[in-house]
């Protein structure tokens, strides 16, 4: 799996989680992704950090099948009206 494919999966997971947490549509404001290594497969785990009326803050980890951390991310999403 390429680094860009890992990044795309992380961003997609963050956007889906933000929409779920907001109970509607959100817009990605900021994302920082740190790549630690590459892998052939893995899964994204997303956690809510903070939520306000207008913003959703999330953290994510991309881990391989052995549970090793491949990438980490932090994002901010604006809640749309």
N, C-alpha and C positions, 0 to 999 in steps of 0.2 A: 504494500500500500504506500503510495507516495505521501509526502508531507502535505501537499495541497489537498489530497483526498481526506487525510486525517483532519485538517483544518476545516474543510467543508462539513464533515460529519459533526464536528464539535459545534460549529456555528448553527447548523440545522437543529441540533439538540437544544442549544441555548434558546433559539427563537421559539421553538415549540414549547419549551418549559415556561418561558416568559408569558406567552399567550395563555397557557393553562393557569399560571399563577395570577395573572391580571383578570382572568375571566373574560377575555376579549382580545382584540388585536393590539399588538405592540410594534414599535419600531426600534430597531437596533441603533443605539446611540454610540456605544463604544465597546470594543472587544480587544483583549490582549491575550495572545496565545503564546505559551512557551513550549517549544518542542524539545523533548529530552532525548528521544531516539526514534527509530522507525520500527514498524512491525508489519506483519502480514494481515492481522485481523485484530479486532478489539471491540470494546463497547464504551459508550460515553455515560458517565454518571454525573448528574446535575444536582446541585443543591442551592436552595434559596438562601441568600445571605441577608437580604433586607428588602422590604416592600413598603412604599409610601403610596399616597393617592395617585401620584403621577409617574413614579419610577419603580422598576424592578431590578434588583441587583442579584446576580447569579455567579456561582463558581462551578467549574466542571473539570472532570478528569477523564482522559481517554486511557483506558487500561487494557492490557492484552489478556489472553485467556488464562494466564498464570497470575493475574492480578497486579502485574508490574505497571507502574505509571509510565505512560508514553508521552503524554502532553497534559498541560494544565491550562485553564482559561478563566478569565474573569470578564463579566460583561455587565452593561447597563442598558436597560430598555425603557423607552418612554411609553406609557400607557396612552393609547389613542382614544379619543372620544367616541 
